[in-house]
Amino acid sequence: MYVDGFNLYYGAMKGQGPGYKWLDLSALCRRLLPENDIRRIRYFSARLTARPDDLRLPERQAAYLRAVGTLPEVSTHLGQFKVSYPRMPLYDKGLKPGEKPQTVKVIKTEEKGSDVNLATYLILDACRADCEVAVVITNDSDLAEPIRLARDELGITVGVVNPHQTAKRSREIEATFFRQLRSNVVAACQFPDELVDAEGRTIHKPKTW
């Protein structure tokens, strides 16, 4: 299993309110593929930085990464999360030819590396014949080519689980099979409110989750 963390979050958790973000990845994968023997789950994300409107964002994510770390079959692969403050032009349909738009300084966030990391491990595992079936949880069309290569050139079955609405499913991704992730499945696969890590420390679910 290859979990595109940000794509999963924006497709199946963001805007849902409490009861969706404290997701047990192991329970989710087994719920999606009850007929398969799941040997490894690779989770791809990036460490977040605080925003002016949400200073505790890194704290909540750190708790979640610790919770994920209690799952023995899950390995976490982190890219980078970059914040910059570029000056961008404002859209103004009333501008005349040759007129320059007003600009405003914006907060620009970019997640770097997760899709490349996912593609790399998907191809690596396929080259090693480390699995019979690979399943990717994503709707990112940037992963269409590595999915195709793993399926057509390396000869493994590749499934894709779409975490976004059915109507928004990327048609560029051509997998051996597709599954649609439903919100009720996400809600049913949550961690308990408290967990204990390998060092005996308690991990608490964030209050707003």
C-alpha positions as CSV (number, residue, x, y, z in Angstrom):
1,M,0.0,0.0,0.0
2,Y,1.3,3.5,-0.9
3,V,-0.6,6.3,0.7
4,D,-0.3,9.8,-0.8
5,G,-0.9,11.6,2.5
6,F,-1.7,15.1,1.3
7,N,-4.0,13.8,-1.5
8,L,-5.8,11.6,1.0
9,Y,-6.2,14.6,3.4
10,Y,-7.5,17.0,0.9
11,G,-9.8,14.4,-0.7
12,A,-11.3,12.7,2.3
13,M,-10.6,14.6,5.5
14,K,-10.4,18.4,4.9
15,G,-13.7,20.1,5.6
16,Q,-15.3,17.0,7.1
17,G,-15.2,18.2,10.7
18,P,-14.2,16.0,13.7
19,G,-14.1,12.3,13.3
20,Y,-12.0,11.9,10.1
21,K,-8.4,13.1,10.6
22,W,-7.2,10.6,13.3
23,L,-7.0,7.9,10.7
24,D,-5.7,4.4,11.4
25,L,-3.9,3.6,8.1
26,S,-3.7,-0.1,8.9
27,A,-7.4,-0.4,9.6
28,L,-8.2,1.6,6.5
29,C,-6.1,-0.5,4.2
30,R,-7.5,-3.7,5.6
31,R,-11.0,-2.4,5.3
32,L,-10.4,-1.5,1.6
33,L,-8.7,-4.8,0.7
34,P,-10.1,-7.5,3.0
35,E,-9.1,-10.2,0.6
36,N,-5.4,-9.3,0.5
37,D,-2.5,-10.1,2.8
38,I,-1.1,-6.6,3.4
39,R,2.6,-6.8,4.2
40,R,3.6,-3.1,4.1
41,I,2.0,0.3,4.1
42,R,4.2,3.2,3.0
43,Y,2.9,6.6,4.1
44,F,4.2,9.7,2.2
45,S,3.8,13.2,3.7
46,A,5.9,16.2,4.8
47,R,6.3,18.0,8.1
48,L,4.1,21.1,8.2
49,T,5.1,24.5,9.5
50,A,3.0,26.9,11.6
51,R,0.8,29.4,9.8
52,P,-0.2,32.8,11.1
53,D,-3.8,31.5,11.4
54,D,-2.9,28.1,12.9
55,L,0.2,28.1,15.1
56,R,-0.5,24.6,16.5
57,L,-0.6,22.9,13.1
58,P,2.8,21.2,13.5
59,E,1.8,20.0,17.0
60,R,-1.3,18.2,15.7
61,Q,0.6,16.6,12.8
62,A,3.4,15.5,15.2
63,A,0.8,13.7,17.3
64,Y,-0.5,12.0,14.2
65,L,2.9,10.9,13.0
66,R,3.6,9.4,16.4
67,A,0.2,7.6,16.2
68,V,1.1,6.2,12.8
69,G,4.5,5.1,14.2
70,T,2.7,2.7,16.5
71,L,1.6,0.6,13.5
72,P,4.3,-2.0,12.8
73,E,3.6,-2.5,9.1
74,V,3.7,1.3,8.3
75,S,6.8,3.2,7.3
76,T,6.7,6.9,7.0
77,H,8.5,8.8,4.2
78,L,8.7,12.6,4.6
79,G,9.3,15.2,1.9
80,Q,9.6,18.9,2.5
81,F,7.0,21.6,3.1
82,K,8.0,25.0,2.0
83,V,6.5,28.4,2.8
84,S,7.3,31.5,0.9
85,Y,5.8,35.0,0.6
86,P,5.9,36.0,-3.1
87,R,4.2,39.1,-4.5
88,M,1.4,37.9,-7.0
89,P,-0.8,39.9,-9.4
90,L,-4.5,40.4,-8.6
91,Y,-7.0,39.2,-11.1
92,D,-8.9,42.2,-12.6
93,K,-11.0,41.6,-15.7
94,G,-11.4,45.3,-16.2
95,L,-7.8,45.9,-17.0
96,K,-7.1,47.5,-20.4
97,P,-4.3,46.2,-22.7
98,G,-0.9,47.3,-21.5
99,E,-2.1,48.1,-17.9
100,K,-0.4,46.3,-15.1
101,P,-2.4,44.6,-12.4
102,Q,-2.1,45.4,-8.8
103,T,0.0,43.0,-6.8
104,V,-0.3,41.6,-3.3
105,K,2.0,39.6,-1.1
106,V,0.6,36.1,-0.4
107,I,1.4,33.1,1.7
108,K,2.4,30.3,-0.7
109,T,2.8,26.8,0.6
110,E,4.3,24.0,-1.4
111,E,4.8,20.3,-0.5
112,K,7.9,18.9,-2.2
113,G,9.1,15.4,-2.6
114,S,6.1,13.2,-1.6
115,D,5.0,12.3,-5.1
116,V,8.6,11.6,-6.2
117,N,9.2,9.5,-3.1
118,L,6.0,7.5,-3.7
119,A,6.9,6.9,-7.3
120,T,10.4,5.9,-6.4
121,Y,9.4,3.3,-3.9
122,L,6.6,2.0,-6.1
123,I,9.1,1.3,-8.9
124,L,11.8,0.0,-6.5
125,D,9.4,-2.5,-4.8
126,A,8.1,-3.6,-8.2
127,C,11.7,-4.1,-9.5
128,R,12.5,-6.2,-6.5
129,A,9.3,-8.3,-7.0
130,D,8.6,-7.4,-3.4
131,C,4.8,-7.7,-3.8
132,E,2.2,-9.3,-6.0
133,V,-0.2,-6.4,-5.8
134,A,0.6,-2.7,-5.2
135,V,-2.3,-0.3,-4.3
136,V,-1.9,3.4,-4.4
137,I,-4.2,5.8,-2.5
138,T,-4.2,8.9,-4.6
139,N,-5.9,10.9,-7.3
140,D,-2.7,12.7,-8.4
141,S,-2.2,12.5,-12.1
142,D,1.5,13.1,-11.7
143,L,1.7,9.4,-10.6
144,A,0.1,8.1,-13.7
145,E,3.4,7.2,-15.4
146,P,5.0,5.3,-12.5
147,I,1.8,3.4,-12.0
148,R,1.7,2.5,-15.7
149,L,5.4,1.4,-15.7
150,A,4.9,-0.8,-12.6
151,R,1.9,-2.4,-14.2
152,D,2.9,-2.7,-17.9
153,E,6.7,-2.9,-17.8
154,L,7.3,-4.6,-14.4
155,G,4.3,-6.9,-14.5
156,I,2.6,-6.3,-11.2
157,T,-1.1,-5.7,-10.5
158,V,-1.5,-2.0,-9.5
159,G,-4.8,-0.8,-7.9
160,V,-5.7,2.8,-7.2
161,V,-8.0,4.0,-4.5
162,N,-9.5,7.4,-5.2
163,P,-9.9,9.6,-2.0
164,H,-11.7,12.4,-3.9
165,Q,-15.2,12.6,-5.1
166,T,-16.1,10.2,-7.9
167,A,-16.7,13.0,-10.4
168,K,-13.2,14.4,-9.7
169,R,-11.4,11.1,-10.4
170,S,-8.3,11.6,-12.6
171,R,-8.9,9.8,-15.9
172,E,-5.2,10.0,-16.6
173,I,-4.4,7.3,-14.1
174,E,-4.9,3.8,-15.7
175,A,-4.6,1.1,-13.1
176,T,-5.4,-2.6,-13.1
177,F,-8.4,-1.9,-10.8
178,F,-10.0,1.1,-9.0
179,R,-11.7,1.5,-5.7
180,Q,-13.6,4.6,-4.4
181,L,-12.8,5.7,-0.9
182,R,-16.1,6.6,0.9
183,S,-16.3,9.0,3.8
184,N,-18.1,6.4,6.0
185,V,-15.1,4.1,5.7
186,V,-12.7,6.9,6.8
187,A,-14.9,7.6,9.8
188,A,-15.0,3.9,10.7
189,C,-11.2,3.5,10.7
190,Q,-10.1,6.0,13.4
191,F,-7.5,5.4,16.1
192,P,-8.7,5.4,19.7
193,D,-8.5,8.8,21.4
194,E,-5.4,7.7,23.3
195,L,-2.5,5.4,22.2
196,V,0.8,4.4,23.8
197,D,4.0,4.3,21.8
198,A,6.9,1.9,22.1
199,E,8.5,4.0,24.9
200,G,5.3,3.9,27.0
201,R,4.4,7.6,26.2
202,T,0.7,8.4,25.7
203,I,-0.4,10.0,22.4
204,H,-3.5,12.0,22.6
205,K,-5.9,12.7,19.7
206,P,-5.9,16.5,19.0
207,K,-9.0,18.1,20.5
208,T,-10.3,19.6,17.3
209,W,-10.1,16.2,15.5
